[in-house]
């Protein structure tokens, strides 16, 4: 049976989790009033690195959410890394309470990966789109000429982006491909040349691998 914790967080779970367990044991035995503190941090770790199973709606025309969180922006922008054209950008803000494992929004082949170092502004800051450390993944939909991009953006607390894939990899819709550790933002870009119906609105809560962001017509 699979333990519902992210494989991308094994290092943190060991480095921080083991001292918390030891601290909790010592505190319970000697200083019971201190015990809630290591137990709280241990609970936070397990909550942050949780990775529940998801049943993803399948369909070549569907674009599903790559991250848990709240839709913060639905705007037209020029995507200059992979698509190099005008696009519709859907941004999802992830708080520290959200599941942080990221999932591929379409059934596609990875054609492009670019990691850019930068600042660590608050993920809700509009400037973070262009200034923060980020990773862009370009996907070509299987059986179609349509291409989309997914951008992982580090936040004020997040210091590490995990993109566990390489050019040439083929992903199923909703398959895990990485995570951003400790609060962040993930964006999806769909070219204006593609007929695309957005099916979410700003302020809406979405779930990675489950919520349909839009439909390619």
C-alpha positions as CSV (number, residue, x, y, z in Angstrom):
1,X,0.0,0.0,0.0
2,X,1.4,3.4,-1.0
3,X,2.2,5.9,1.8
4,X,0.5,9.2,0.8
5,X,3.6,11.3,1.2
6,X,5.6,13.0,-1.7
7,X,8.7,11.2,-2.8
8,X,10.2,14.6,-3.5
9,X,10.1,15.4,0.2
10,X,12.0,12.4,1.6
11,X,15.1,14.4,2.4
12,X,13.1,17.1,4.4
13,X,11.0,14.4,6.2
14,X,14.2,12.7,7.4
15,X,16.3,15.8,8.2
16,X,13.5,17.6,10.0
17,X,11.1,14.8,10.9
18,X,13.6,12.6,12.9
19,X,14.6,15.4,15.3
20,X,11.0,16.3,15.8
21,X,10.2,12.6,16.7
22,X,13.2,12.5,19.1
23,X,12.3,15.9,20.5
24,X,8.7,14.8,21.1
25,X,9.8,11.6,22.8
26,X,12.2,13.5,25.1
27,X,9.6,16.2,25.8
28,X,6.9,13.8,26.7
29,X,9.2,12.0,29.1
30,X,10.8,15.0,30.7
31,X,9.1,18.2,29.8
32,X,5.5,17.4,28.9
33,X,4.6,21.1,28.5
34,X,7.1,21.4,25.7
35,X,5.8,18.4,23.7
36,X,3.2,20.3,21.6
37,X,6.0,22.2,19.9
38,X,7.8,19.3,18.1
39,X,4.5,17.6,17.5
40,X,3.2,20.7,15.8
41,X,6.3,20.9,13.5
42,X,6.0,17.2,12.7
43,X,2.3,17.6,11.9
44,X,3.2,20.5,9.6
45,X,5.8,18.4,7.7
46,X,3.4,15.6,7.2
47,X,0.7,17.9,6.1
48,X,2.9,19.8,3.7
49,X,4.4,16.7,2.0
50,X,1.2,14.8,1.8
51,X,0.5,13.4,-1.7
52,X,-3.0,11.9,-1.9
53,X,-4.1,9.7,-4.9
54,X,-6.3,11.6,-7.4
55,X,-8.6,10.3,-10.2
56,X,-8.0,12.6,-13.2
57,X,-10.7,13.3,-15.8
58,X,-9.3,12.1,-19.1
59,X,-9.7,13.8,-22.5
60,X,-7.4,15.1,-25.2
61,X,-9.3,18.4,-25.2
62,X,-9.1,18.9,-21.4
63,X,-6.5,21.0,-19.5
64,X,-6.6,20.1,-15.8
65,X,-5.1,22.0,-12.9
66,X,-1.4,21.4,-12.3
67,X,-1.6,22.5,-8.7
68,X,-3.8,22.8,-5.7
69,X,-4.7,26.4,-4.7
70,X,-6.7,29.5,-5.7
71,X,-6.9,30.9,-9.3
72,X,-5.3,34.3,-8.9
73,X,-5.1,35.5,-12.6
74,X,-6.6,34.7,-15.9
75,X,-4.9,37.2,-18.3
76,X,-3.5,37.5,-21.8
77,X,0.3,37.5,-21.8
78,X,3.2,36.9,-24.3
79,X,5.0,33.7,-23.3
80,X,8.6,34.2,-24.4
81,X,10.3,31.0,-23.3
82,X,8.7,28.1,-25.2
83,X,5.6,29.2,-27.0
84,X,6.8,32.6,-28.1
85,X,3.4,33.9,-28.8
86,X,0.3,35.6,-27.2
87,X,-1.3,33.3,-24.7
88,X,-4.0,33.0,-22.0
89,X,-2.3,32.6,-18.7
90,X,-4.1,30.9,-15.7
91,X,-2.2,31.4,-12.4
92,X,-2.7,29.3,-9.3
93,X,-1.5,30.5,-5.9
94,X,-0.5,27.7,-3.5
95,X,-0.5,28.5,0.2
96,X,1.6,26.4,2.7
97,X,-1.6,24.5,3.6
98,X,-2.2,23.2,0.0
99,X,-0.8,19.9,-1.4
100,X,2.3,21.0,-3.2
101,X,2.8,18.1,-5.6
102,X,2.4,19.3,-9.2
103,X,0.7,17.3,-11.9
104,X,0.8,17.4,-15.7
105,X,-2.3,19.1,-17.1
106,X,-2.4,17.2,-20.4
107,X,-1.3,14.0,-22.0
108,X,1.8,15.2,-23.7
109,X,5.5,15.0,-24.4
110,X,8.1,17.3,-22.8
111,X,9.8,19.4,-25.4
112,X,11.3,22.1,-23.4
113,X,12.6,22.8,-19.9
114,X,14.2,26.0,-18.6
115,X,15.2,26.8,-15.1
116,X,15.8,30.5,-14.3
117,X,17.3,31.8,-11.0
118,X,15.8,34.9,-9.5
119,X,14.2,36.6,-6.5
120,X,11.9,35.1,-3.9
121,X,9.1,37.7,-3.8
122,X,5.7,36.8,-2.4
123,X,3.9,34.5,-4.9
124,X,0.9,36.9,-4.8
125,X,3.1,39.7,-6.1
126,X,2.5,40.5,-9.8
127,X,6.3,41.1,-10.2
128,X,7.0,37.5,-9.2
129,X,5.9,36.4,-12.7
130,X,9.0,37.9,-14.3
131,X,11.4,38.2,-11.3
132,X,11.2,35.1,-9.2
133,X,13.1,31.9,-9.6
134,X,11.1,29.7,-11.9
135,X,11.0,26.6,-14.1
136,X,9.2,26.4,-17.5
137,X,8.1,23.1,-19.0
138,X,6.9,23.0,-22.6
139,X,4.5,20.3,-23.6
140,X,3.3,19.0,-26.9
141,X,-0.1,17.3,-26.7
142,X,0.0,13.7,-27.9
143,X,-1.9,13.3,-31.2
144,X,-2.2,17.0,-31.7
145,X,-0.3,20.0,-32.9
146,X,-1.3,22.0,-29.8
147,X,1.5,23.1,-27.4
148,X,1.1,24.5,-23.9
149,X,3.6,25.7,-21.2
150,X,3.6,25.2,-17.4
151,X,5.6,27.5,-15.2
152,X,6.5,26.7,-11.6
153,X,7.4,29.9,-9.6
154,X,9.1,30.0,-6.3
155,X,7.6,32.1,-3.6
156,X,8.8,34.1,-0.6
157,X,9.0,31.0,1.5
158,X,9.6,28.5,-1.2
159,X,13.3,28.0,-2.0
160,X,13.3,24.9,-4.1
161,X,11.5,23.9,-7.3
162,X,11.5,20.2,-8.2
163,X,10.8,19.3,-11.9
164,X,11.4,15.6,-12.1
165,X,11.4,15.2,-15.8
166,X,13.5,15.7,-18.9
167,X,13.0,16.5,-22.6
168,X,11.4,13.6,-24.4
169,X,9.5,12.2,-21.4
170,X,5.8,11.4,-22.1
171,X,3.3,12.0,-19.3
172,X,-0.2,10.9,-18.8
173,X,-2.8,13.5,-17.8
174,X,-2.6,14.1,-14.1
175,X,0.7,12.4,-13.6
176,X,3.0,13.8,-11.0
177,X,6.1,15.7,-12.3
178,X,7.4,17.7,-9.3
179,X,6.6,20.1,-6.6
180,X,7.5,23.5,-5.1
181,X,8.5,23.5,-1.5
182,X,6.8,25.8,1.0
183,X,4.3,28.1,-0.8
184,X,4.4,29.1,-4.5
185,X,2.6,29.7,-7.8
186,X,2.0,27.6,-10.9
187,X,0.9,28.9,-14.2
188,X,-0.5,27.4,-17.4
189,X,-0.2,29.1,-20.8
190,X,-2.4,28.3,-23.8
191,X,-1.7,30.0,-27.2
192,X,-4.3,32.4,-28.5
193,X,-4.2,30.6,-31.8
194,X,-5.8,27.6,-30.1
195,X,-9.5,27.8,-29.5
196,X,-9.7,27.5,-25.8
197,X,-12.7,27.7,-23.4
198,X,-11.7,28.8,-19.8
199,X,-13.8,26.9,-17.3
200,X,-12.6,28.5,-14.0
201,X,-12.7,32.0,-12.7
202,X,-10.5,34.2,-10.5
203,X,-10.9,33.3,-6.8
204,X,-11.9,29.7,-7.5
205,X,-10.3,26.9,-5.5
206,X,-8.8,24.2,-7.8
207,X,-7.4,20.7,-7.2
208,X,-4.3,19.4,-9.0
209,X,-5.2,16.6,-11.4
210,X,-9.0,17.0,-10.8
211,X,-10.2,20.5,-11.6
212,X,-10.7,21.2,-15.3
213,X,-9.2,24.6,-16.1
214,X,-10.4,24.7,-19.6
215,X,-11.3,22.9,-22.8
216,X,-9.5,23.0,-26.2
217,X,-12.3,23.4,-28.8
